[in-house]
Amino acid sequence: MSKERARRRAERLVVEEREKAARARKVARRQRRRTLIRKLAPPRLGRDGRLYHRSRRQRIGIVIVAAIAIAAVWLFIPDTALRILLTVLLVLAAPALVVVVLGRRS
């Protein structure tokens, strides 16, 4: 009877060792995958979801300058189609101009 129990215990230990080795391989594979993903992933965003931060004064200045430029277009350009075109152009070019003038900072 004790020989039978010893044999079953030995079988059980062999199975446990195989399962333990399989779990270790799975954990190692998961860790390698996480490391690779961290290397390939883009930079993480800040707490508020923005990649680059501007001060409140800079954001207000950007809005005011854009509003003045759009108001000047609508006041001094007589043709409505040209007004709309210039307004769209200002709206589309504003982010690039902000980056060029103020630069990127994290």
Order of alpha helices (4+ residues) and beta strands (2+ residues): alpha-alpha-alpha
